[in-house]
């Protein structure tokens, strides 16, 4: 018995950017209290590649790909209290150069993918229940302001408080501190899940 890998993605741009699709404002609905967010997309152009990387999004590819479209509905729901994250690097290209308000969250939804010629399709549902998830707002890179770096130590007690992992029940600290008690926005690895700031 043989199996085939399907890797649906929008391709890799010449800049190196991949796994990113611009979502129009009309596809996003946020609840009035900000506790949930729903995204609905239909017929998003994709490429199905049978190896990774899938090739270039501008039509240049080193590997065979098949044109396809994807549609999905996904709902994100906050499940925890808001945490304010402060940047810990002034390098605009650093993954630690971001500021925002984040809350634990779950997501669930449905998806479907179809080849342009109709020769293959798949659909299903998904849920992050029991796994790590976050939702919130952020500024990163050149949008981070000098004032975002101030008063880091004042909020240390609040942001260093451990929270419970929904999967294992063990404490996860979303932030770590150096010897001076300054906040550090660092990736946390727990089980199979990597907590890393979104870019």
C-alpha positions in Angstrom: 0.0 0.0 0.0 1.3 3.5 -0.9 0.3 6.8 0.5 0.7 10.3 -1.0 1.6 13.5 0.8 -0.7 16.5 0.1 0.8 19.8 1.1 -1.7 22.6 0.3 -0.2 26.0 0.5 -0.2 29.3 -1.5 3.4 28.6 -2.5 6.6 30.4 -1.6 7.2 33.9 -2.8 10.6 35.0 -4.1 11.0 37.0 -0.9 10.9 33.6 1.0 7.4 34.3 2.6 5.3 31.2 2.8 2.1 29.9 4.5 0.6 33.4 4.3 -2.6 34.4 2.6 -4.1 37.9 2.8 -7.6 37.6 4.4 -10.0 40.4 3.3 -11.8 42.3 6.1 -15.1 41.1 4.8 -14.1 37.5 5.7 -13.6 38.3 9.4 -16.3 38.8 12.0 -15.4 39.8 15.6 -17.9 39.5 18.4 -18.9 42.9 20.0 -17.1 42.0 23.2 -14.0 40.7 21.4 -14.3 37.2 22.9 -14.6 35.4 19.6 -13.5 35.7 16.0 -14.9 33.9 12.9 -13.2 33.6 9.5 -15.0 32.4 6.4 -13.0 32.0 3.2 -14.1 30.4 -0.1 -12.1 29.2 -3.1 -8.7 30.4 -1.9 -6.1 29.6 -4.7 -3.7 27.0 -3.4 -1.1 24.6 -4.8 -1.0 20.9 -3.8 2.7 19.9 -3.6 3.8 16.4 -3.0 7.0 17.5 -1.2 8.2 20.4 0.9 9.0 23.1 0.0 6.2 23.4 -2.6 7.8 25.9 -4.9 7.4 29.5 -5.8 4.0 31.3 -5.6 4.8 33.2 -8.8 4.5 30.1 -10.9 8.2 29.1 -10.7 8.5 25.7 -9.1 11.2 23.0 -8.6 8.6 20.4 -7.8 5.4 19.2 -9.5 2.3 21.0 -8.1 -1.4 20.8 -8.8 -3.6 24.0 -8.8 -6.4 23.7 -6.2 -8.7 25.9 -4.0 -9.5 25.7 -0.3 -12.5 26.9 1.6 -12.9 27.0 5.4 -14.8 28.3 8.4 -12.9 28.7 11.7 -14.0 30.2 15.0 -11.5 31.3 17.7 -12.8 31.7 21.2 -11.0 33.2 24.2 -10.8 30.9 27.3 -8.5 32.9 29.6 -7.7 36.3 31.0 -5.8 38.9 28.9 -2.0 39.1 29.3 0.0 42.1 28.1 3.2 41.2 26.3 6.1 43.6 26.0 8.8 43.4 23.4 12.2 42.3 24.5 14.2 43.1 21.4 14.6 46.3 19.4 15.7 44.5 16.3 12.7 44.8 13.9 13.5 41.3 12.5 13.6 39.6 15.9 10.7 37.2 16.8 10.8 38.9 20.2 10.1 42.4 18.8 6.3 42.5 19.3 3.8 44.0 21.8 0.3 42.9 22.3 -2.6 41.7 24.4 -3.1 37.9 24.3 -5.5 35.4 25.8 -5.7 31.7 25.9 -8.1 30.4 23.2 -9.5 27.5 21.3 -10.5 27.1 17.7 -12.7 24.8 15.7 -14.0 24.7 12.2 -14.4 22.9 8.9 -12.5 22.9 5.6 -12.6 21.6 2.1 -10.0 21.4 -0.7 -10.6 20.7 -4.4 -8.3 20.3 -7.4 -9.0 22.8 -10.2 -9.7 19.9 -12.6 -12.0 18.2 -10.0 -9.9 15.0 -9.8 -9.3 15.2 -6.1 -11.2 16.7 -3.1 -11.1 16.4 0.7 -13.1 17.9 3.6 -13.2 17.6 7.3 -13.4 19.3 10.6 -10.8 20.3 13.3 -10.6 21.5 16.8 -7.7 22.7 19.1 -9.5 21.6 22.2 -7.0 20.4 24.8 -4.1 21.9 22.9 -2.3 25.3 23.3 -3.9 28.3 21.5 -3.9 32.1 21.8 -5.7 35.0 20.3 -5.3 38.7 20.6 -3.9 41.8 19.0 -0.3 42.8 18.4 2.2 45.2 16.9 5.5 43.9 15.6 8.6 44.9 13.6 8.7 48.6 12.6 5.2 49.1 14.2 6.6 48.6 17.8 6.9 52.0 19.6 9.6 53.1 22.0 6.9 53.4 24.7 6.1 49.7 24.4 9.4 48.8 26.1 8.7 50.9 29.3 7.6 49.7 32.7 8.4 46.1 32.0 9.5 45.3 35.6 6.3 46.9 37.0 4.1 44.2 35.5 6.4 41.3 36.2 4.3 39.7 38.9 1.2 39.6 36.7 2.8 38.3 33.6 5.1 35.8 35.2 2.2 34.1 37.0 2.1 30.5 35.7 -1.1 29.3 34.0 -2.4 25.8 33.7 -1.8 23.7 30.6 -5.2 22.4 29.4 -3.5 19.2 28.1 -1.2 18.2 31.0 -2.3 20.2 34.0 1.3 21.4 34.4 2.1 25.0 34.9 3.3 27.0 31.9 4.9 30.4 32.4 4.2 32.5 29.3 7.1 34.8 30.2 10.5 34.3 31.8 12.7 36.8 33.7 16.4 37.5 33.8 18.4 38.0 37.1 17.1 41.6 37.3 13.5 40.5 37.1 13.0 42.0 33.7 10.4 40.3 31.5 11.5 38.1 28.6 9.2 37.0 25.8 10.7 33.6 25.1 9.4 30.5 23.3 8.0 27.8 25.5 8.1 24.1 24.5 5.6 21.9 26.2 4.9 18.5 24.7 4.5 18.9 21.0 3.5 22.6 21.1 5.8 25.5 20.6 4.6 28.9 22.0 6.2 31.4 19.7 5.1 34.9 18.8 3.3 35.2 15.5 5.0 37.4 13.0 
